[in-house]
Amino acid sequence: MVARHDQTQDPALLDALLQARRGTAFFARKLNELSDADLDGASLLPGWTRRHVVSHVGYNARAIARLIEWAATGTETPMYASPKARNYEIDFGSTLSPIALRHLFDHSAVHLNVEWRDLPADAWHHKVKTAQGRIVPAEETVWMRTREVWMHAVDLDNGATFSDIPAPVLERLLKDITGAWHTRGTDTGLLVKVTGTSLALGDSGAADPTVITGPLPAVVEWAAGRGSRGVTATGPAVTEGVPAPPKWI
């Protein structure tokens, strides 16, 4: 029997799919290290237990799979019926039995992977709409999922850190976050610099900016609102410690 494989031959897209699949495997490993009782513990996200994180990641895979079905068939299938429906889904999933919650993650991840694998090469350019209303090509769904699995593996608070996330993923995540700040106009006077690189994002034109500096994993951890370990803040507006980052989602 001939092995099934991705229909696309685009090297950049295949590399992106690999990062998403590695992130899924990493999340699965951190989840499997947790006992059933551990699932009731708090995550790094305020108000969410680890159950909520697993539920969110599971239903997120199903939502993204619906976008791939849209790209494949041309029939509009939104990620969620509404923001309220999305939130209800996460809360409901968090009440599942441990085995059902684990199956939700496993089965939804396999389903999404099959949808990606079987999508015809030309359909990756078909347009779909995200839950935020952005019109994007179907290939954008790979990054949408990559971001979710890598970052939420850290949110399980089970030993994973931002240093476990591949540098290319961290760099794009940082650009996403600072881009969201810029769109909202909340990055005024704020400059983020990554030590050992020329990467500097934010308000580079400010006369006396607040400058956040640190290694890439630490800077992304701060920017994503997960802590300020390993970063420093300088500038006239800095009075004590590292300021909290602007919201980005």
C-alpha positions as CSV (number, residue, x, y, z in Angstrom):
1,M,0.0,0.0,0.0
2,V,1.3,3.5,-0.9
3,A,1.8,5.7,2.1
4,R,-0.4,8.8,2.4
5,H,1.4,12.1,2.2
6,D,0.7,15.8,2.0
7,Q,-0.7,16.9,-1.3
8,T,1.2,20.2,-1.3
9,Q,4.8,20.2,-2.5
10,D,5.5,23.8,-1.4
11,P,8.7,23.6,0.7
12,A,7.8,26.6,2.9
13,L,4.3,25.1,3.6
14,L,5.8,21.7,4.3
15,D,8.2,23.2,6.8
16,A,5.4,25.1,8.4
17,L,3.3,21.9,8.7
18,L,6.3,20.2,10.3
19,Q,6.5,22.9,13.0
20,A,2.8,22.5,13.7
21,R,3.0,18.8,14.0
22,R,6.1,19.0,16.2
23,G,4.1,21.4,18.4
24,T,1.2,19.0,18.5
25,A,3.5,16.2,19.6
26,F,5.1,18.4,22.2
27,F,1.7,19.4,23.7
28,A,0.7,15.7,23.7
29,R,3.9,14.8,25.6
30,K,3.3,17.4,28.3
31,L,-0.4,16.4,28.5
32,N,0.5,12.7,28.9
33,E,2.9,13.6,31.7
34,L,-0.1,14.9,33.7
35,S,-2.1,12.5,35.9
36,D,-5.9,12.6,35.7
37,A,-5.9,14.5,39.0
38,D,-3.3,17.0,37.7
39,L,-5.8,18.1,35.1
40,D,-7.8,19.8,37.8
41,G,-4.9,22.0,38.7
42,A,-4.5,25.6,37.7
43,S,-2.9,26.6,34.3
44,L,-0.9,29.7,33.7
45,L,-4.0,31.4,32.3
46,P,-6.1,33.3,34.9
47,G,-9.4,31.5,35.6
48,W,-8.5,28.4,33.5
49,T,-7.6,25.0,34.8
50,R,-5.5,22.7,32.8
51,R,-8.8,21.1,31.7
52,H,-9.8,24.4,30.1
53,V,-6.5,24.5,28.2
54,V,-6.8,21.0,26.9
55,S,-10.4,21.6,25.9
56,H,-9.5,24.8,24.1
57,V,-6.7,23.2,22.2
58,G,-8.9,20.2,21.2
59,Y,-11.8,22.3,20.0
60,N,-9.4,24.7,18.3
61,A,-8.3,21.8,16.1
62,R,-11.8,21.0,15.1
63,A,-12.5,24.7,14.4
64,I,-9.4,24.9,12.1
65,A,-10.4,21.7,10.4
66,R,-13.7,23.4,9.5
67,L,-11.7,26.1,7.7
68,I,-9.8,23.5,5.7
69,E,-13.1,21.8,4.8
70,W,-14.2,25.3,3.6
71,A,-11.1,25.6,1.5
72,A,-11.5,22.2,0.0
73,T,-15.2,22.4,-0.8
74,G,-16.0,26.1,-1.2
75,T,-18.8,25.7,1.2
76,E,-18.6,28.2,4.1
77,T,-18.0,26.5,7.4
78,P,-17.0,29.0,10.1
79,M,-14.7,28.2,12.9
80,Y,-17.4,28.8,15.4
81,A,-21.1,29.7,15.3
82,S,-20.4,32.7,17.6
83,P,-18.0,33.8,20.3
84,K,-20.5,32.6,22.8
85,A,-20.6,29.2,21.3
86,R,-16.8,29.0,21.4
87,N,-16.7,29.9,25.1
88,Y,-19.5,27.4,25.8
89,E,-17.6,24.7,24.0
90,I,-14.4,25.3,26.1
91,D,-16.4,25.3,29.3
92,F,-18.2,22.1,28.4
93,G,-15.0,20.3,27.4
94,S,-13.5,21.2,30.7
95,T,-16.2,19.1,32.4
96,L,-15.4,15.9,30.5
97,S,-14.0,12.9,32.2
98,P,-10.2,12.7,32.0
99,I,-10.3,9.9,29.3
100,A,-12.8,11.8,27.2
101,L,-10.8,15.0,27.5
102,R,-7.6,13.2,26.4
103,H,-9.5,11.6,23.5
104,L,-10.8,15.0,22.5
105,F,-7.3,16.3,22.1
106,D,-6.0,13.1,20.3
107,H,-8.9,12.7,17.9
108,S,-9.2,16.3,17.0
109,A,-5.5,16.6,16.3
110,V,-5.6,13.5,14.0
111,H,-8.7,14.9,12.2
112,L,-7.0,18.2,11.5
113,N,-3.8,16.5,10.3
114,V,-5.8,14.4,7.9
115,E,-7.6,17.5,6.6
116,W,-4.3,19.2,6.0
117,R,-2.7,16.2,4.4
118,D,-5.6,15.7,2.0
119,L,-6.1,19.3,0.9
120,P,-5.2,19.6,-2.8
121,A,-2.2,21.8,-3.5
122,D,-4.1,24.6,-5.2
123,A,-6.7,24.7,-2.4
124,W,-4.2,26.0,0.1
125,H,-4.6,29.5,-1.5
126,H,-8.4,29.5,-1.2
127,K,-9.6,32.2,1.2
128,V,-11.3,31.5,4.5
129,K,-12.4,33.7,7.4
130,T,-10.9,33.4,10.9
131,A,-12.9,33.8,14.1
132,Q,-11.7,37.4,14.3
133,G,-13.1,38.1,10.8
134,R,-9.8,38.2,9.0
135,I,-9.8,36.9,5.4
136,V,-6.8,34.7,4.9
137,P,-5.5,31.9,2.6
138,A,-6.0,28.4,4.0
139,E,-2.2,28.1,4.5
140,E,-2.5,30.6,7.3
141,T,-4.3,28.0,9.4
142,V,-1.0,26.2,9.8
143,W,0.4,29.1,11.7
144,M,-2.8,29.6,13.6
145,R,-2.4,26.1,15.0
146,T,1.3,26.3,15.5
147,R,0.9,29.2,17.8
148,E,-1.8,27.5,19.8
149,V,-0.1,24.2,20.5
150,W,3.4,25.5,21.3
151,M,2.2,28.3,23.6
152,H,-0.5,26.4,25.3
153,A,1.9,23.5,26.1
154,V,3.7,26.1,28.3
155,D,0.3,27.1,29.8
156,L,-0.2,23.6,31.1
157,D,2.4,24.6,33.7
158,N,4.0,21.2,33.6
159,G,7.6,22.1,33.1
160,A,7.5,23.4,29.5
161,T,9.0,26.8,29.0
162,F,9.3,29.3,26.1
163,S,12.9,28.0,25.6
164,D,11.3,24.8,24.4
165,I,9.7,26.6,21.5
166,P,11.7,26.7,18.2
167,A,13.3,30.1,17.5
168,P,11.4,30.6,14.1
169,V,8.1,30.1,16.0
170,L,9.2,32.5,18.7
171,E,10.2,35.2,16.2
172,R,6.9,35.0,14.3
173,L,5.0,35.0,17.5
174,L,6.8,38.2,18.7
175,K,6.1,39.9,15.4
176,D,2.4,38.9,15.7
177,I,2.1,40.3,19.2
178,T,3.9,43.6,18.5
179,G,1.9,43.9,15.3
180,A,-1.3,43.6,17.3
181,W,0.0,46.3,19.6
182,H,0.7,48.6,16.7
183,T,-2.7,48.0,15.1
184,R,-4.4,48.9,18.4
185,G,-2.1,51.9,19.0
186,T,-0.9,50.5,22.3
187,D,2.8,50.3,21.5
188,T,3.5,54.0,21.7
189,G,6.8,54.6,23.5
190,L,7.5,50.9,23.8
191,L,10.5,49.2,22.1
192,V,11.3,45.5,22.4
193,K,14.9,44.3,21.7
194,V,16.2,40.7,21.6
195,T,19.8,40.4,22.9
196,G,22.3,39.0,20.5
197,T,20.3,39.9,17.5
198,S,19.3,43.0,15.5
199,L,15.6,42.3,16.2
200,A,13.9,45.4,17.6
201,L,10.2,45.8,17.4
202,G,7.8,48.5,18.5
203,D,8.0,52.3,18.6
204,S,11.5,52.8,17.3
205,G,10.8,56.4,16.6
206,A,10.1,57.4,20.3
207,A,12.4,59.9,21.8
208,D,12.6,58.2,25.2
209,P,11.0,54.8,24.8
210,T,10.6,52.1,27.4
211,V,13.0,49.4,26.2
212,I,12.3,45.8,27.1
213,T,15.5,43.7,26.5
214,G,16.2,40.0,26.9
215,P,16.8,36.7,25.2
216,L,14.2,35.7,22.6
217,P,12.3,33.2,24.8
218,A,12.2,35.6,27.7
219,V,11.0,38.5,25.6
220,V,8.2,36.5,24.0
221,E,7.2,35.2,27.4
222,W,6.9,38.8,28.6
223,A,5.1,40.0,25.5
224,A,2.6,37.2,25.6
225,G,1.8,38.1,29.2
226,R,3.2,35.0,30.8
227,G,5.9,36.6,33.0
228,S,8.9,38.8,33.1
229,R,11.7,36.4,34.0
230,G,14.9,37.2,32.1
231,V,13.9,40.6,30.8
232,T,14.9,44.1,31.8
233,A,13.2,47.4,31.4
234,T,14.9,50.8,30.9
235,G,13.6,54.3,30.2
236,P,12.4,57.4,31.9
237,A,8.9,55.9,32.4
238,V,10.3,52.8,34.2
239,T,10.0,53.4,38.0
240,E,10.0,49.9,39.5
241,G,10.4,46.5,37.9
242,V,9.3,45.4,34.4
243,P,6.0,46.9,33.3
244,A,3.2,44.6,32.1
245,P,2.9,44.3,28.3
246,P,-0.1,45.7,26.4
247,K,-2.9,43.2,25.7
248,W,-2.6,41.6,22.3
249,I,-5.6,39.3,22.1
